[in-house]
Amino acid sequence: MHILILGGTAEARALAGLLHGEARVTSSLAGRVASPRLPAGEVRIGGFGGAEGLAEWLREHAVDAVIDATHPFAERISFNAAGAAATAHVPLLALRRPGWVPVAGDDWHEVPSLDDAARALDGLGDRVFLTTGRMGLAAFAACPQWFLVRSVDAPEAPMPARAEILLDRGPFALDGERELLRRHRIDVLVTKDSGGAATAPKLRAAREAGIPVVLVRRPPVPPDVPVATTPAEAAGWALRGSAS
């Protein structure tokens, strides 16, 4: 049995580990990170050429099932996967980590896009901890605030004029996030609703410090695609023959 896993998320790597040895597993990574953490099994890096190219790849490589374990903000590949799976008549499952949920004490300002996040900063703070990754920084290029920009790889222009770059990769510990906010005198956090535990401590640190959070909501996902919320659930679906 040949299973294609889309995505280089922690959940995708865990899923590949569960399936490796039980089936032939190929993980497809987008190639946006210079030194990705590689999963068990076979790995390919780069795009497919849209839904049509992915459908052709599924047929050529005799793929029996596809699991979309991409980042919650990887909108295009999720729709391409849905179209390709339908064209190639291959079962598709989405492995989606649950989004974050506010608790008492949180001061969240939810917005639909990075552009809206930039506009929402007015009046919230002057020293911004920006954790939306290296893509999309152009949305903040005209902002007058000072930014601490954290990303795995170095971002490229355009980006905020007043910025310090912090290259780091999660998971992040709560004590470290507390110290980061204190040391850089952060008074507002901007992040995406990525969900999961690896980067959630910054939300608790912001709550404890009374810092507002501008949270970019997730983009829409393809309808009518079955969803699993854990790697174990997704592995069970695949090993049952993807029929349930």
LINSULKA-V556444 format. One record per residue. N is the residue number from 1. RES is the residue in three letters. PSI is psi in whole degrees, -180 to 180 (none if undefined). OMEGA is omega in whole degrees, -180 to 180 (* if undefined). D_CENTER is the distance of its C-alpha to the mean C-alpha in whole Angstrom. Layout:
# LINSULKA-V556444
N_RES_PSI_OMEGA_D_CENTER + N_RES_PSI_OMEGA_D_CENTER
This chain:
# LINSULKA-V556444
1_MET_134_-178_27 + 2_HIS_121_-178_25 + 3_ILE_129_175_21 + 4_LEU_124_175_18 + 5_ILE_124_178_15 + 6_LEU_123_174_12 + 7_GLY_151_178_9 + 8_GLY_24_-180_9 + 9_THR_168_176_7 + 10_ALA_-38_179_9 + 11_GLU_-39_178_10 + 12_ALA_-42_179_11 + 13_ARG_-42_178_13 + 14_ALA_-40_179_15 + 15_LEU_-45_178_16 + 16_ALA_-39_178_17 + 17_GLY_-37_179_19 + 18_LEU_-35_-176_21 + 19_LEU_-24_-177_21 + 20_HIS_129_-177_23 + 21_GLY_-23_177_27 + 22_GLU_-24_-178_27 + 23_ALA_167_171_26 + 24_ARG_124_-176_25 + 25_VAL_128_171_21 + 26_THR_124_176_19 + 27_SER_131_180_16 + 28_SER_120_180_15 + 29_LEU_145_-176_12 + 30_ALA_-28_-179_12 + 31_GLY_18_-179_14 + 32_ARG_-16_178_12 + 33_VAL_133_-174_12 + 34_ALA_-41_-179_16 + 35_SER_77_-177_16 + 36_PRO_155_171_14 + 37_ARG_119_-172_14 + 38_LEU_139_179_16 + 39_PRO_173_174_16 + 40_ALA_152_178_20 + 41_GLY_-164_-179_21 + 42_GLU_149_-178_21 + 43_VAL_135_170_19 + 44_ARG_147_-177_19 + 45_ILE_131_178_17 + 46_GLY_170_-177_17 + 47_GLY_174_-180_17 + 48_PHE_-12_-174_19 + 49_GLY_42_177_21 + 50_GLY_-175_-178_19 + 51_ALA_-39_-179_20 + 52_GLU_-44_178_24 + 53_GLY_-38_178_23 + 54_LEU_-42_178_21 + 55_ALA_-42_179_23 + 56_GLU_-41_179_26 + 57_TRP_-40_179_24 + 58_LEU_-42_-180_24 + 59_ARG_-45_-177_27 + 60_GLU_-33_-175_28 + 61_HIS_14_174_27 + 62_ALA_53_180_28 + 63_VAL_132_-178_24 + 64_ASP_-23_-179_25 + 65_ALA_148_178_22 + 66_VAL_135_174_18 + 67_ILE_117_179_15 + 68_ASP_99_179_12 + 69_ALA_34_-179_9 + 70_THR_170_178_7 + 71_HIS_145_-179_3 + 72_PRO_-20_-180_5 + 73_PHE_10_176_5 + 74_ALA_69_-170_7 + 75_GLU_-44_-172_10 + 76_ARG_-45_-177_13 + 77_ILE_-32_179_12 + 78_SER_-42_178_12 + 79_PHE_-37_176_15 + 80_ASN_-39_179_17 + 81_ALA_-42_180_16 + 82_ALA_-43_179_18 + 83_GLY_-42_-178_21 + 84_ALA_-42_-180_21 + 85_ALA_-40_178_21 + 86_ALA_-41_-180_24 + 87_THR_-42_-176_26 + 88_ALA_-2_180_26 + 89_HIS_48_179_27 + 90_VAL_133_179_24 + 91_PRO_142_-178_23 + 92_LEU_135_173_19 + 93_LEU_142_174_17 + 94_ALA_127_173_13 + 95_LEU_104_-174_12 + 96_ARG_119_175_10 + 97_ARG_141_179_9 + 98_PRO_148_176_12 + 99_GLY_166_179_11 + 100_TRP_150_-180_13 + 101_VAL_129_-179_16 + 102_PRO_150_176_19 + 103_VAL_175_-179_22 + 104_ALA_132_-180_25 + 105_GLY_-16_178_25 + 106_ASP_142_174_22 + 107_ASP_80_-176_22 + 108_TRP_141_174_19 + 109_HIS_98_-175_20 + 110_GLU_135_-178_17 + 111_VAL_158_-177_17 + 112_PRO_-12_-174_16 + 113_SER_168_176_15 + 114_LEU_-37_177_15 + 115_ASP_-41_178_18 + 116_ASP_-34_177_19 + 117_ALA_-41_178_17 + 118_ALA_-42_179_20 + 119_ARG_-31_-177_23 + 120_ALA_-14_-177_22 + 121_LEU_-26_-178_23 + 122_ASP_121_178_26 + 123_GLY_-8_-178_28 + 124_LEU_-32_-178_25 + 125_GLY_167_-178_26 + 126_ASP_-15_-179_27 + 127_ARG_110_-167_24 + 128_VAL_130_170_21 + 129_PHE_110_-173_18 + 130_LEU_114_-175_15 + 131_THR_39_-179_12 + 132_THR_6_-179_10 + 133_GLY_176_-175_9 + 134_ARG_-14_179_12 + 135_MET_140_175_12 + 136_GLY_10_-179_14 + 137_LEU_-16_178_16 + 138_ALA_-27_180_19 + 139_ALA_-25_-176_18 + 140_PHE_6_-173_20 + 141_ALA_-32_-177_22 + 142_ALA_2_-177_25 + 143_CYS_140_-179_24 + 144_PRO_-12_-176_27 + 145_GLN_163_172_25 + 146_TRP_139_-175_25 + 147_PHE_137_163_21 + 148_LEU_111_-174_20 + 149_VAL_116_178_17 + 150_ARG_130_178_14 + 151_SER_163_180_12 + 152_VAL_-47_179_12 + 153_ASP_159_-178_15 + 154_ALA_130_178_17 + 155_PRO_164_178_17 + 156_GLU_159_177_19 + 157_ALA_154_1_21 + 158_PRO_147_-180_22 + 159_MET_173_-179_20 + 160_PRO_142_-178_22 + 161_ALA_-36_180_26 + 162_ARG_97_-174_26 + 163_ALA_147_169_23 + 164_GLU_134_-177_22 + 165_ILE_131_177_20 + 166_LEU_110_180_18 + 167_LEU_116_-177_17 + 168_ASP_159_-178_15 + 169_ARG_134_179_13 + 170_GLY_173_9_12 + 171_PRO_155_-177_13 + 172_PHE_138_-179_15 + 173_ALA_152_-177_18 + 174_LEU_-44_-179_20 + 175_ASP_-38_178_23 + 176_GLY_-39_179_21 + 177_GLU_-39_176_19 + 178_ARG_-46_-178_23 + 179_GLU_-37_179_24 + 180_LEU_-46_179_22 + 181_LEU_-41_-179_22 + 182_ARG_-49_-174_26 + 183_ARG_-36_-178_27 + 184_HIS_6_178_25 + 185_ARG_47_-179_27 + 186_ILE_135_176_23 + 187_ASP_5_172_24 + 188_VAL_140_180_21 + 189_LEU_135_175_17 + 190_VAL_126_-179_15 + 191_THR_168_174_11 + 192_LYS_154_178_9 + 193_ASP_71_-179_9 + 194_SER_-26_-177_5 + 195_GLY_180_178_8 + 196_GLY_168_-175_9 + 197_ALA_-21_-171_12 + 198_ALA_-36_-178_11 + 199_THR_9_-178_10 + 200_ALA_-27_-177_13 + 201_PRO_-28_179_16 + 202_LYS_-32_180_16 + 203_LEU_-42_177_16 + 204_ARG_-41_179_19 + 205_ALA_-40_178_20 + 206_ALA_-41_179_20 + 207_ARG_-46_-180_22 + 208_GLU_-35_-178_25 + 209_ALA_-2_-179_25 + 210_GLY_30_-177_26 + 211_ILE_130_176_23 + 212_PRO_151_-179_22 + 213_VAL_124_171_18 + 214_VAL_115_-172_17 + 215_LEU_120_179_14 + 216_VAL_122_-180_12 + 217_ARG_158_-180_12 + 218_ARG_149_176_10 + 219_PRO_166_178_11 + 220_PRO_155_179_14 + 221_VAL_160_179_13 + 222_PRO_136_178_16 + 223_PRO_163_171_19 + 224_ASP_25_173_21 + 225_VAL_124_179_18 + 226_PRO_149_-173_19 + 227_VAL_135_168_16 + 228_ALA_151_-179_16 + 229_THR_-6_178_14 + 230_THR_153_176_15 + 231_PRO_-37_-180_15 + 232_ALA_-41_178_19 + 233_GLU_-42_179_19 + 234_ALA_-39_179_18 + 235_ALA_-40_178_20 + 236_GLY_-41_178_23 + 237_TRP_-46_-177_22 + 238_ALA_-44_-175_22 + 239_LEU_-16_173_25 + 240_ARG_1_180_27 + 241_GLY_11_175_27 + 242_SER_23_-175_24 + 243_ALA_-18_-177_27 + 244_SER_none_*_26
